[in-house]
Amino acid sequence: MTTLLVKNIHTLVTMDATRREIRSGAIFVRDNVIEQVGTSQEISQTADEVLDLQGRYIVLPGLVNTHHHFCQTLTRVIPKSQNCDLFNWLINLYPIWANLTAEAIYISAQMAAAELILSGCTTASDHLYIYPNDCTLDDEIRGIQDIGIRFHASRGSMSVGESLGGLPPDSLVEKEPDILKDSQRLIEQYHDNSRHAMLRITLAPCSPFSVSQDLMRESAAMARSYQGVRLHTHLAENKADVTYSLENFGMIPGDYAESVGWLGEDVWHAHCVQLSDESILKFGKTGTGVAHCPCSNMRLASGIAPLRKMLDNKVPVGLGVDGSASNDAGNLLQEARTAFLLARVGSCDASIMTAREILEVATIGGAKVLGRDDIGYLAPGMSADFIAINIDRPQFAGAHHDLVAALIFCQVNSVDYSFINGKKVVDRGRLTTVELETLVEKTNRIAHQLVA
């Protein structure tokens, strides 16, 4: 067993039940689990590794990303898609994604994870729903295991192509029996429901306009036959999404989700920009979660999700950077700041959202959405996932009156240290698990080949 002591933390933001913010804080870790949290004076024992932050860093729980499409890192800022809404954006990108390969999935997953980790993320969920050529979810899982982020891998799918009234080309959809067979294989091969698990599997038919109601119901039944397998999809992303549901199912998106059994504490939906007030109430009563993706929603002009209303109605909400072709970034600190500012401007009320509330959404909110009780805050018995940010950086100059709020108010885009599962994955601003320069070169090469 190995031990780690991080001491002399300027401010330790625990996000625990009482939201303690400890001056001159310390954390003691044994293997991958936090054993003690308190002041440096209280925690003074020896350890195999000691990190003395000399009163110059703020430490907080690792951020949780609840929605992403890692492979889209290869198709950022595609010219034809730059000025499109959701449906036209997809139509322009489907032909490019048809060229994805297993290598592309592996490298893009690592590139996306690297960007997330450097921006404070320690747990991420990804939604891979397109499997052309030799692509499998296994390729993404391998890439993530090699870089070392805590991971919820979503086995996405599309089964309703253009000929059946769906949006994707027929060439990119799968047969539903094949989807279900592979879903079962992935669960039985990879899913780990134990506490502090580094890998869990989610079933995630893509959207109402790309899968059948039967696949939604059968996926839900399969997921619920295993312990801890959750359900995820896109819902009510924009007005066209609502229109599609009304025209094809005769009901609004929230009612559609309810009709196929997709409400409950084991379900979370991405976006929900156009979710009705009645549906928000149902989400709150059933514990159905939402991945809030403000940058993507703004980029595609989908609208402003009713974040305050969701939180007030007890809807579990976490942050998602969404795909790096609709963001076009994977920076979770930036996503938190944007969510904070957008909530204020959307309501024309500067008091509607506080910096600390958004930090809650980014940490314990995301943990709840993913069904985790072992991440999201710092306390004995919790996973050793935490980040440290130097308070002497220019962004904090003049902001020491409230450094916790400054994490959101000020433009902080990167972390100096990150520990995931007790292991140091960022050391003084540099990734320790991959050679970033080489990874960037590989990503650019594959991106060029993919588009060409």
VEXGU-74215 format. One line per field, with one value per residue (C-alpha): residue number from 1; residue in one letter; x, y negated, z negated. Coordinates in steps of 0.5 Angstrom, whole numbers. Layout:
<gumis>
pos	(NUM, ...)
code	(a, ...)
x	(X, ...)
y	(Y, ...)
z	(Z, ...)
</gumis>
This chain:
<gumis>
pos	(1, 2, 3, 4, 5, 6, 7, 8, 9, 10, 11, 12, 13, 14, 15, 16, 17, 18, 19, 20, 21, 22, 23, 24, 25, 26, 27, 28, 29, 30, 31, 32, 33, 34, 35, 36, 37, 38, 39, 40, 41, 42, 43, 44, 45, 46, 47, 48, 49, 50, 51, 52, 53, 54, 55, 56, 57, 58, 59, 60, 61, 62, 63, 64, 65, 66, 67, 68, 69, 70, 71, 72, 73, 74, 75, 76, 77, 78, 79, 80, 81, 82, 83, 84, 85, 86, 87, 88, 89, 90, 91, 92, 93, 94, 95, 96, 97, 98, 99, 100, 101, 102, 103, 104, 105, 106, 107, 108, 109, 110, 111, 112, 113, 114, 115, 116, 117, 118, 119, 120, 121, 122, 123, 124, 125, 126, 127, 128, 129, 130, 131, 132, 133, 134, 135, 136, 137, 138, 139, 140, 141, 142, 143, 144, 145, 146, 147, 148, 149, 150, 151, 152, 153, 154, 155, 156, 157, 158, 159, 160, 161, 162, 163, 164, 165, 166, 167, 168, 169, 170, 171, 172, 173, 174, 175, 176, 177, 178, 179, 180, 181, 182, 183, 184, 185, 186, 187, 188, 189, 190, 191, 192, 193, 194, 195, 196, 197, 198, 199, 200, 201, 202, 203, 204, 205, 206, 207, 208, 209, 210, 211, 212, 213, 214, 215, 216, 217, 218, 219, 220, 221, 222, 223, 224, 225, 226, 227, 228, 229, 230, 231, 232, 233, 234, 235, 236, 237, 238, 239, 240, 241, 242, 243, 244, 245, 246, 247, 248, 249, 250, 251, 252, 253, 254, 255, 256, 257, 258, 259, 260, 261, 262, 263, 264, 265, 266, 267, 268, 269, 270, 271, 272, 273, 274, 275, 276, 277, 278, 279, 280, 281, 282, 283, 284, 285, 286, 287, 288, 289, 290, 291, 292, 293, 294, 295, 296, 297, 298, 299, 300, 301, 302, 303, 304, 305, 306, 307, 308, 309, 310, 311, 312, 313, 314, 315, 316, 317, 318, 319, 320, 321, 322, 323, 324, 325, 326, 327, 328, 329, 330, 331, 332, 333, 334, 335, 336, 337, 338, 339, 340, 341, 342, 343, 344, 345, 346, 347, 348, 349, 350, 351, 352, 353, 354, 355, 356, 357, 358, 359, 360, 361, 362, 363, 364, 365, 366, 367, 368, 369, 370, 371, 372, 373, 374, 375, 376, 377, 378, 379, 380, 381, 382, 383, 384, 385, 386, 387, 388, 389, 390, 391, 392, 393, 394, 395, 396, 397, 398, 399, 400, 401, 402, 403, 404, 405, 406, 407, 408, 409, 410, 411, 412, 413, 414, 415, 416, 417, 418, 419, 420, 421, 422, 423, 424, 425, 426, 427, 428, 429, 430, 431, 432, 433, 434, 435, 436, 437, 438, 439, 440, 441, 442, 443, 444, 445, 446, 447, 448, 449, 450, 451, 452)
code	(m, t, t, l, l, v, k, n, i, h, t, l, v, t, m, d, a, t, r, r, e, i, r, s, g, a, i, f, v, r, d, n, v, i, e, q, v, g, t, s, q, e, i, s, q, t, a, d, e, v, l, d, l, q, g, r, y, i, v, l, p, g, l, v, n, t, h, h, h, f, c, q, t, l, t, r, v, i, p, k, s, q, n, c, d, l, f, n, w, l, i, n, l, y, p, i, w, a, n, l, t, a, e, a, i, y, i, s, a, q, m, a, a, a, e, l, i, l, s, g, c, t, t, a, s, d, h, l, y, i, y, p, n, d, c, t, l, d, d, e, i, r, g, i, q, d, i, g, i, r, f, h, a, s, r, g, s, m, s, v, g, e, s, l, g, g, l, p, p, d, s, l, v, e, k, e, p, d, i, l, k, d, s, q, r, l, i, e, q, y, h, d, n, s, r, h, a, m, l, r, i, t, l, a, p, c, s, p, f, s, v, s, q, d, l, m, r, e, s, a, a, m, a, r, s, y, q, g, v, r, l, h, t, h, l, a, e, n, k, a, d, v, t, y, s, l, e, n, f, g, m, i, p, g, d, y, a, e, s, v, g, w, l, g, e, d, v, w, h, a, h, c, v, q, l, s, d, e, s, i, l, k, f, g, k, t, g, t, g, v, a, h, c, p, c, s, n, m, r, l, a, s, g, i, a, p, l, r, k, m, l, d, n, k, v, p, v, g, l, g, v, d, g, s, a, s, n, d, a, g, n, l, l, q, e, a, r, t, a, f, l, l, a, r, v, g, s, c, d, a, s, i, m, t, a, r, e, i, l, e, v, a, t, i, g, g, a, k, v, l, g, r, d, d, i, g, y, l, a, p, g, m, s, a, d, f, i, a, i, n, i, d, r, p, q, f, a, g, a, h, h, d, l, v, a, a, l, i, f, c, q, v, n, s, v, d, y, s, f, i, n, g, k, k, v, v, d, r, g, r, l, t, t, v, e, l, e, t, l, v, e, k, t, n, r, i, a, h, q, l, v, a)
x	(0, 2, 1, 0, 0, -2, -1, 0, -6, -8, -16, -18, -25, -29, -36, -38, -45, -43, -39, -33, -27, -21, -15, -8, -11, -9, -11, -8, -9, -8, -7, -13, -18, -18, -17, -16, -19, -17, -12, -4, -4, -9, -6, 2, 4, 9, 7, 11, 10, 9, 7, 8, 4, 7, 0, 0, -5, -13, -15, -22, -25, -24, -29, -34, -36, -43, -43, -38, -37, -29, -29, -31, -24, -22, -27, -27, -29, -31, -32, -39, -41, -39, -46, -51, -56, -57, -60, -56, -49, -50, -52, -46, -41, -44, -40, -34, -35, -37, -29, -27, -23, -21, -14, -18, -23, -17, -13, -19, -21, -14, -14, -21, -19, -12, -16, -21, -16, -12, -18, -20, -24, -22, -29, -32, -37, -37, -43, -40, -46, -43, -39, -36, -31, -27, -29, -31, -32, -27, -22, -24, -24, -17, -15, -18, -15, -8, -9, -12, -18, -24, -29, -36, -37, -43, -45, -49, -53, -57, -62, -67, -64, -66, -71, -74, -75, -69, -64, -57, -55, -58, -50, -49, -54, -54, -59, -62, -61, -53, -53, -57, -52, -46, -49, -49, -42, -39, -43, -41, -33, -32, -37, -35, -40, -35, -34, -28, -29, -25, -30, -37, -41, -48, -53, -54, -59, -57, -63, -71, -69, -64, -67, -74, -78, -77, -69, -70, -75, -70, -64, -67, -69, -62, -59, -64, -62, -55, -53, -51, -51, -55, -58, -57, -59, -60, -67, -70, -64, -67, -74, -73, -72, -79, -82, -80, -82, -89, -90, -87, -89, -95, -92, -87, -80, -81, -87, -84, -78, -83, -87, -81, -79, -73, -75, -72, -65, -61, -63, -60, -61, -56, -58, -66, -66, -73, -76, -83, -84, -89, -83, -78, -83, -83, -75, -75, -80, -77, -69, -68, -62, -59, -53, -52, -48, -48, -43, -45, -52, -50, -46, -51, -56, -61, -63, -61, -63, -67, -62, -65, -72, -69, -64, -70, -75, -69, -67, -60, -56, -48, -44, -42, -38, -41, -37, -31, -34, -40, -37, -31, -27, -27, -25, -29, -27, -29, -36, -37, -36, -40, -46, -45, -46, -51, -56, -55, -56, -61, -66, -63, -62, -55, -57, -60, -54, -48, -41, -41, -47, -44, -38, -43, -46, -39, -37, -43, -48, -44, -43, -50, -52, -47, -50, -43, -43, -35, -33, -35, -33, -27, -28, -25, -28, -28, -24, -18, -20, -18, -14, -10, -9, -4, -7, -1, -3, -5, -12, -13, -9, -13, -18, -16, -22, -26, -21, -27, -31, -25, -25, -31, -31, -24, -22, -18, -17, -12, -10, -3, -4, -9, -10, -14, -15, -9, -5, -1, -4, -2, 4, 6, 1, 4, 1, 5, 1, 2, 7, 2, 6, 6, -1, -3, 1, -2, -9, -8, -5, -11, -16, -13, -14, -21, -23, -19)
y	(0, -7, -14, -21, -27, -34, -39, -47, -48, -55, -53, -46, -46, -40, -41, -36, -36, -42, -45, -46, -51, -49, -54, -51, -45, -38, -31, -24, -19, -11, -8, -11, -13, -19, -17, -24, -31, -37, -42, -41, -42, -36, -32, -31, -24, -21, -19, -15, -22, -29, -35, -41, -47, -52, -56, -58, -53, -52, -45, -42, -36, -34, -36, -31, -31, -28, -29, -28, -25, -24, -22, -29, -32, -30, -35, -41, -48, -44, -50, -47, -46, -53, -56, -51, -49, -42, -38, -41, -41, -33, -32, -36, -32, -25, -23, -25, -21, -15, -15, -14, -8, -4, -8, -15, -13, -11, -17, -22, -19, -20, -27, -29, -26, -30, -37, -35, -33, -39, -43, -40, -34, -27, -23, -23, -20, -19, -18, -14, -12, -11, -5, -5, -1, 3, -2, 1, -2, 2, -2, -8, -4, -2, -9, -12, -6, -8, -16, -14, -18, -15, -13, -12, -9, -10, -4, -9, -7, -9, -4, -9, -12, -16, -11, -10, -17, -18, -23, -19, -16, -9, -7, -9, -5, 1, 7, 7, 14, 13, 7, 11, 16, 12, 8, 14, 16, 10, 10, 17, 15, 9, 6, 5, 3, 3, -3, -7, -3, -7, -4, -3, -2, -6, -4, -10, -10, -16, -20, -20, -22, -16, -10, -6, -6, 1, 0, -5, 0, 6, 2, 0, 7, 10, 4, 5, 13, 11, 8, 0, 0, -7, -10, -16, -19, -26, -30, -36, -39, -45, -47, -42, -36, -38, -38, -32, -28, -31, -29, -22, -20, -25, -28, -32, -30, -29, -25, -21, -19, -17, -13, -9, -8, -13, -17, -15, -15, -11, -16, -22, -26, -31, -38, -39, -46, -46, -41, -43, -46, -39, -35, -39, -37, -30, -29, -32, -27, -21, -23, -24, -27, -32, -34, -41, -43, -51, -52, -47, -50, -57, -55, -51, -56, -51, -56, -57, -51, -53, -51, -55, -52, -45, -46, -49, -43, -38, -35, -32, -37, -36, -39, -37, -40, -36, -34, -38, -39, -43, -46, -47, -45, -40, -45, -44, -50, -54, -50, -52, -59, -59, -56, -61, -67, -64, -63, -70, -73, -69, -71, -78, -77, -77, -74, -68, -63, -64, -61, -56, -53, -52, -49, -44, -43, -41, -36, -33, -35, -31, -25, -24, -24, -19, -15, -16, -16, -16, -22, -29, -32, -31, -27, -20, -14, -18, -17, -21, -25, -32, -38, -44, -51, -56, -62, -67, -66, -73, -71, -71, -78, -82, -77, -74, -77, -70, -65, -60, -65, -67, -60, -61, -69, -69, -66, -60, -55, -50, -46, -45, -39, -33, -27, -21, -15, -17, -18, -24, -25, -33, -35, -43, -43, -37, -31, -25, -19, -21, -25, -31, -34, -27, -26, -33, -31, -24, -28, -33, -27, -23, -29, -31, -24, -24, -30, -29)
z	(0, 1, -2, 0, -4, -1, -6, -7, -2, -2, -1, -1, 2, 0, 3, -3, -6, -10, -4, -9, -6, -10, -11, -11, -9, -8, -5, -7, -2, -2, 4, 8, 2, -2, -9, -12, -11, -15, -17, -16, -23, -25, -19, -20, -19, -15, -8, -2, 2, -1, 4, 0, 3, -1, -2, 6, 8, 8, 8, 10, 12, 19, 24, 27, 35, 36, 44, 49, 56, 56, 63, 65, 63, 70, 73, 70, 74, 80, 85, 88, 80, 77, 78, 78, 73, 70, 76, 81, 77, 77, 84, 86, 81, 82, 88, 85, 79, 84, 85, 78, 76, 70, 69, 70, 64, 60, 61, 61, 54, 51, 54, 51, 45, 44, 46, 40, 35, 36, 35, 28, 30, 27, 29, 36, 39, 47, 52, 58, 62, 69, 71, 78, 81, 76, 70, 63, 56, 54, 58, 54, 47, 49, 50, 44, 40, 42, 40, 33, 33, 29, 35, 36, 43, 47, 52, 56, 63, 69, 72, 76, 82, 87, 91, 84, 83, 79, 80, 81, 87, 88, 89, 81, 78, 74, 74, 67, 65, 67, 62, 56, 57, 57, 51, 47, 49, 47, 40, 39, 41, 38, 33, 26, 21, 15, 11, 14, 20, 26, 32, 32, 38, 40, 45, 50, 56, 59, 60, 62, 69, 70, 66, 65, 59, 59, 58, 53, 49, 50, 48, 42, 40, 41, 37, 31, 31, 29, 23, 24, 31, 33, 39, 43, 49, 52, 51, 53, 55, 60, 63, 69, 64, 61, 67, 69, 63, 64, 71, 71, 64, 62, 56, 53, 52, 44, 45, 50, 45, 40, 45, 47, 39, 39, 33, 26, 22, 27, 33, 35, 41, 45, 47, 45, 47, 49, 44, 42, 35, 34, 36, 31, 25, 27, 28, 21, 18, 21, 20, 28, 29, 34, 37, 38, 44, 45, 50, 55, 54, 56, 61, 65, 63, 59, 54, 46, 42, 36, 31, 25, 26, 26, 20, 16, 18, 15, 22, 22, 26, 28, 34, 40, 45, 51, 57, 59, 66, 63, 57, 60, 54, 48, 43, 37, 32, 38, 39, 31, 32, 39, 35, 29, 34, 39, 33, 31, 38, 40, 34, 34, 26, 23, 17, 20, 20, 15, 17, 11, 14, 21, 17, 14, 21, 24, 18, 13, 19, 24, 19, 18, 25, 26, 20, 16, 9, 8, 12, 12, 6, 1, -5, -9, -5, 2, 8, 9, 14, 13, 17, 15, 18, 17, 14, 16, 23, 27, 27, 19, 19, 15, 13, 7, 3, 5, 9, 9, 13, 17, 20, 23, 24, 27, 33, 30, 36, 33, 27, 24, 21, 22, 18, 20, 16, 12, 18, 20, 28, 28, 25, 25, 31, 35, 36, 34, 37, 45, 49, 51, 56, 60, 58, 62, 68, 69, 68, 73, 78, 77, 77, 84, 87, 84, 88, 94)
</gumis>
